[in-house]
Amino acid sequence: MPAIICVLLTLYIVLIVIRVVLTWFPTSPGSPVATINRLLASLTDPVLAPVRRVIPPIRLGGAYLDISSIVVIFGGSILLSLVGC
């Protein structure tokens, strides 16, 4: 059972990292990358959205830095160590 939890948590963290990296690049609507972005958003937003409500984006000059993904990745890493992965 812990092995399944390890794999699922690791996969979820990887999905969040991929989503973050894809936000660095512009995508045009209807492109395959836009489809992947929507899929990743539908998989990761159920966890990221509540964190965003608690920790709003940080203003950096004229831009905002969303740290919800960092918080979730950090929390997932803690869970992985608690499970013994």
Secondary structure, DSSP 8 states (H G I E B T S, - for coil): -HHHHHHHHHHHHHHHHHHHHHTTS---TTSHHHHHHHHHHHHHHHHHHHHHHHS--EEETTEEE--HHHHHHHHHHHHHHHHT-
